[in-house]
Amino acid sequence: MKVAIVYASTTGNTENLANAAAEAVKAAGNEVNISTADSADANETLGADLILLGSPAMGAEQLEDSMESFFSGIEGSLSGKKLGLFGSYDWGDGQWISDWADRVTSAGATLTGTVKAHLAPEDADLEEVKKLASNS
Ligand SMILES: Cc1cc2nc3c(=O)[nH]c(=O)nc-3n(C[C@H](O)[C@H](O)[C@H](O)COP(=O)(O)O)c2cc1C
């Protein structure tokens, strides 16, 4: 199985989740391609068996800019794909990730799960994102 992980992170919190997810994919003996949203290749990402996207809540419950730009670029090509979402937030209630999940399902993709960590991920958050990466 090939897993693509694309993330944006301003202070490293979402990046920690992305790295934990990548470790879990490798530990399961699967192939992982991890990149930041500003350098990710859309076609390569769309070719993966499982796509994991990460972004912190920014603006007012919005995706970080580089992820918004990457995601809107692939949004029209997600039909039939499997996607999981993760990210970090602070003062909100997680609206950014539920809005994102709605966009994923509206695009015709299967949402395998969402993982949100309050600020720096704790062990439980890292375990959750590892499960997301194992698609279980
Ligand atoms: C400009 C800015 C806007 C933010 N907007 C939100 C928000 O709308 N909702 C929220 O819960 N947290 C918001 N946050 C908090 C970040 O999501 C939080 O600090 C997160 O841990 C950053 O993750 P990162 O290190 O992966 O960038 C905002 C932070 C900044 C700097």
The ligand as an SDF file (V2000), in Angstrom:
LIG
                    3D

 31 33  0  0  0  0  0  0  0  0999 V2000
   -3.1280   33.4300   12.6600 C   0  0  0  0  0  0  0  0  0  0  0  0
   -3.6440   32.2730   13.4770 C   0  0  0  0  0  0  0  0  0  0  0  0
   -4.9670   31.8890   13.3380 C   0  0  0  0  0  0  0  0  0  0  0  0
   -5.4830   30.8310   14.0930 C   0  0  0  0  0  0  0  0  0  0  0  0
   -6.8180   30.4880   13.9780 N   0  0  0  0  0  0  0  0  0  0  0  0
   -7.3160   29.4980   14.7530 C   0  0  0  0  0  0  0  0  0  0  0  0
   -8.6920   29.1780   14.6900 C   0  0  0  0  0  0  0  0  0  0  0  0
   -9.4660   29.7270   13.9030 O   0  0  0  0  0  0  0  0  0  0  0  0
   -9.1540   28.1860   15.5170 N   0  0  0  0  0  0  0  0  0  0  0  0
   -8.3390   27.5290   16.4030 C   0  0  0  0  0  0  0  0  0  0  0  0
   -8.8240   26.6440   17.1150 O   0  0  0  0  0  0  0  0  0  0  0  0
   -7.0260   27.8150   16.4860 N   0  0  0  0  0  0  0  0  0  0  0  0
   -6.4910   28.7810   15.6780 C   0  0  0  0  0  0  0  0  0  0  0  0
   -5.1560   29.0730   15.7530 N   0  0  0  0  0  0  0  0  0  0  0  0
   -4.2800   28.2800   16.6300 C   0  0  0  0  0  0  0  0  0  0  0  0
   -3.4770   27.2450   15.8570 C   0  0  0  0  0  0  0  0  0  0  0  0
   -4.3340   26.3680   15.1330 O   0  0  0  0  0  0  0  0  0  0  0  0
   -2.6250   26.4330   16.8470 C   0  0  0  0  0  0  0  0  0  0  0  0
   -1.6440   27.2730   17.3800 O   0  0  0  0  0  0  0  0  0  0  0  0
   -1.9910   25.2040   16.2260 C   0  0  0  0  0  0  0  0  0  0  0  0
   -1.3970   24.4310   17.2660 O   0  0  0  0  0  0  0  0  0  0  0  0
   -0.9070   25.5370   15.1980 C   0  0  0  0  0  0  0  0  0  0  0  0
   -0.4580   24.3150   14.6480 O   0  0  0  0  0  0  0  0  0  0  0  0
    0.8800   24.2250   13.7950 P   0  0  0  0  0  0  0  0  0  0  0  0
    2.0390   24.2940   14.7600 O   0  0  0  0  0  0  0  0  0  0  0  0
    0.8400   22.9040   13.1090 O   0  0  0  0  0  0  0  0  0  0  0  0
    0.8600   25.3640   12.8390 O   0  0  0  0  0  0  0  0  0  0  0  0
   -4.6240   30.1390   14.9960 C   0  0  0  0  0  0  0  0  0  0  0  0
   -3.2750   30.5250   15.1120 C   0  0  0  0  0  0  0  0  0  0  0  0
   -2.7900   31.5800   14.3700 C   0  0  0  0  0  0  0  0  0  0  0  0
   -1.3340   31.9780   14.5220 C   0  0  0  0  0  0  0  0  0  0  0  0
  1  2  1  0
  2  3  1  0
  2 30  2  0
  3  4  2  0
  4  5  1  0
  4 28  1  0
  5  6  2  0
  6  7  1  0
  6 13  1  0
  7  8  2  0
  7  9  1  0
  9 10  1  0
 10 11  2  0
 10 12  1  0
 12 13  2  0
 13 14  1  0
 14 15  1  0
 14 28  1  0
 15 16  1  0
 16 17  1  0
 16 18  1  0
 18 19  1  0
 18 20  1  0
 20 21  1  0
 20 22  1  0
 22 23  1  0
 23 24  1  0
 24 25  2  0
 24 26  1  0
 24 27  1  0
 28 29  2  0
 29 30  1  0
 30 31  1  0
M  END
$$$$
